[in-house]
Amino acid sequence: MGTIWFVIWGILWGVYFLLDGFDLGAGALMPFTTRNESDRRKLFNAVGPFWDGNEVWLITAGGVTFAAFPGTYATMFSALYSALMLVLFALILRGAGAAMREEAEKPAYRSLWDWCFTIGSFLAAFLLGVAFANIFKGIPIDGDGVFHGSLFSLLNYYGLVGGLLFFVFFATHGLIWLAFKTSGELHDRVAGLAGKFWIVLLALSLIFIMATATQTSLFGNYIARPILFVIPLLMLAGLAMTGIFIKKTAWKRAWFASSLFIFCVTMFGVVGMYPSLLPSSIHPSFSRTIANSASSPLTLRIMLVVALILIPIVVIYQSWIYRLFSGKVSGEESGYHAGL
């Protein structure tokens, strides 16, 4: 049961990144893609109906960590408290910006809230990358789960590479989404940027893979079980197909290829850590693993039944939302106030 929930835990994080990633990326690049209020309304209309629903998967992933692996949850939110609080504040800033811009009557106030949305989106994307890169690498926790480091120690070489990678693949993902949802000058602008960001993403991905080989022990599981190399191969295939579909302006296919890439990046790290959920860089025996942090087998079985009932309901609901708001968006004021 512990292994089953470990896989579910990784899948939930992957789904969150590929869904919330496009609106984080679109928001972070808003000053560079929009030129006027009509462009900004198109952007908000493109992400507005979806972004808050996408964050349900973040709550679900966090909830699973708490319920299935309480030992990991306690250590993670103690050791990475500062970083995770910054992520939380960034998400709050983004949400406030999306909601309050619709209520602001003066252009100056609306511009202020737009910047809140942009800064919150960028910080959330970058800090999530920093946090997960450090988890992949291992963080300095001892046998009692005490963190022997600081917020600045998380800003190491590998953590910064992870932060930049997350920002760039979220940005590319968001540009593809905007190209799919918009038309006119905004579409042409984001379509051009998508190709340029893909080149940067390709370079950063290669750097990340090389850094992973030297800075982490993630490849240990892959070398021990070569069949697992299908995950990084799918990751590279998703990246390549994203570039091909961008060039062909097949935006829907490009978005699904980008989603495959983001999901496989997540699973690459998760599978490489198994059976650890929070590896220790001090000593492997101090790591938080399935064995020493999982809930009781009965709890995990009950949770599995609940998950098998509730997760399909969430999938059906979100599928309906995406179908309801499919198609191109306009620059007119929306009736749903940026999805709130």
C-alpha positions, -999 to 999 in steps of 0.1 A, spaced: 0 0 0 29 23 7 42 19 -28 8 25 -43 4 57 -24 39 67 -33 30 64 -70 -3 83 -65 16 110 -46 39 115 -76 11 114 -101 -8 141 -82 22 164 -83 27 158 -120 -9 166 -127 -8 198 -107 23 210 -125 10 203 -160 -24 220 -152 -15 249 -131 18 253 -150 2 270 -180 -15 297 -161 15 303 -139 36 307 -171 11 329 -188 8 351 -158 46 354 -153 50 366 -189 21 390 -190 42 422 -192 61 407 -222 31 394 -241 4 420 -237 4 455 -251 -30 469 -240 -61 463 -219 -77 441 -246 -46 418 -247 -47 416 -209 -84 407 -209 -77 380 -235 -50 366 -212 -73 366 -182 -102 351 -202 -78 324 -214 -68 313 -179 -96 327 -157 -120 297 -158 -93 272 -150 -65 284 -127 -83 281 -93 -97 247 -103 -61 236 -113 -50 245 -77 -73 218 -64 -46 193 -74 -21 212 -52 -44 209 -23 -49 172 -31 -11 165 -34 -5 183 -1 -34 165 15 -21 131 4 13 140 18 -3 148 52 -26 117 53 -6 90 37 29 101 48 25 122 79 62 118 89 73 132 56 47 160 58 59 170 93 96 171 83 90 188 49 69 216 63 95 221 91 126 219 70 113 238 40 90 261 60 104 294 47 104 282 11 69 268 12 56 299 30 70 320 2 52 297 -23 20 302 -4 24 340 -3 31 340 -40 0 320 -47 -20 344 -25 -6 374 -43 -15 358 -77 -50 351 -66 -55 386 -51 -42 401 -84 -65 381 -105 -96 390 -84 -89 426 -76 -80 438 -111 -116 432 -120 -127 455 -92 -102 483 -98 -117 513 -117 -85 534 -121 -59 521 -146 -31 527 -121 -47 504 -96 -55 478 -122 -18 479 -133 -8 474 -97 -29 442 -94 -16 430 -128 19 432 -114 8 413 -83 -5 386 -106 27 385 -126 51 386 -96 31 360 -78 30 337 -108 68 340 -114 77 334 -77 54 304 -74 69 288 -106 105 295 -96 102 285 -60 84 253 -67 113 244 -89 139 253 -62 120 233 -36 116 201 -57 152 203 -71 164 203 -35 141 174 -26 155 155 -56 191 163 -44 184 157 -8 181 182 20 202 183 52 179 167 78 192 145 107 176 115 122 152 136 142 140 155 111 158 187 121 169 208 92 205 218 92 204 246 67 187 279 58 165 294 31 197 306 13 213 271 14 184 260 -8 196 284 -34 224 262 -44 235 254 -80 211 225 -85 182 243 -68 186 274 -90 188 252 -122 156 235 -110 139 268 -104 149 281 -138 138 249 -155 104 250 -138 99 287 -148 109 281 -184 88 250 -189 58 267 -172 64 298 -194 66 276 -226 35 257 -215 16 290 -209 27 305 -242 14 274 -261 -19 277 -242 -23 313 -251 -14 306 -287 -42 280 -287 -68 302 -270 -62 336 -287 -61 352 -321 -49 384 -337 -17 402 -327 -16 386 -292 -16 352 -308 12 361 -332 32 375 -304 29 345 -281 34 321 -310 67 337 -318 78 336 -281 69 300 -277 95 289 -303 122 310 -286 113 297 -251 114 261 -264 150 266 -274 159 279 -240 139 249 -225 159 225 -245 192 239 -233 180 240 -197 167 205 -198 201 192 -210 218 212 -182 193 198 -157 199 162 -168 237 166 -166 234 183 -132 211 156 -120 238 129 -129 264 148 -109 245 164 -80 220 137 -71 216 99 -68 184 98 -89 199 77 -116 206 49 -91 171 34 -95 173 36 -133 206 19 -135 194 -9 -111 162 -13 -132 169 -3 -168 132 -6 -178 126 26 -158 146 45 -185 113 47 -204 104 77 -182 133 100 -192 129 87 -228 93 98 -228 104 131 -212 128 138 -241 102 126 -266 76 150 -251 102 179 -253 110 170 -290 74 167 -300 66 201 -283 92 218 -305 79 200 -337 43 209 -330 52 245 -322 69 248 -356 39 233 -373 16 257 -353 -4 227 -341 -10 243 -307 -34 217 -292 -9 189 -299 19 211 -287 1 216 -254 -4 179 -249 32 172 -258 43 199 -233 21 183 -207 38 149 -213 72 165 -208 62 182 -175 46 151 -162 76 129 -170 100 155 -155 81 151 -122 79 113 -124 116 111 -133 124 127 -100 98 108 -80 108 74 -93 145 82 -89 139 90 -52 120 58 -44 115 46 -17 124 80 -2 100 109 -2 124 133 14 160 121 10 186 133 35 219 147 22 235 141 56 230 103 56 207 80 37 194 65 69 180 99 80 157 100 49 120 100 52 108 69 33 77 49 28 88 26 56 93 52 83 68 79 74 37 61 60 4 59 78 -10 25 90 -20 0 63 -56 3 74 -55 41 69 -39 37 35 -66 12 24 -94 35 35 -78 64 18 -75 44 -14 -112 37 -15 -120 74 -9 -95 84 -36 -110 60 -61 -144 76 -56 -135 113 -53 -106 117 -79 -128 106 -108 -154 132 -98 -128 159 -98 -116 147 -133 -151 147 -147 -158 182 -133 -126 197 -146 -131 180 -180 -165 196 -182 -151 231 -173 -124 227 -200 -151 217 -225 -174 245 -215 -148 272 -220 -131 257 -251 -125 278 -281 -109 312 -287 -113 340 -262 -121 377 -269 -109 409 -253 -143 417 -238 -149 418 -201 -157 384 -188 -187 375 -167 -167 353 -143 -142 379 -131 -110 359 -139 -125 327 -127 -135 338 -93 
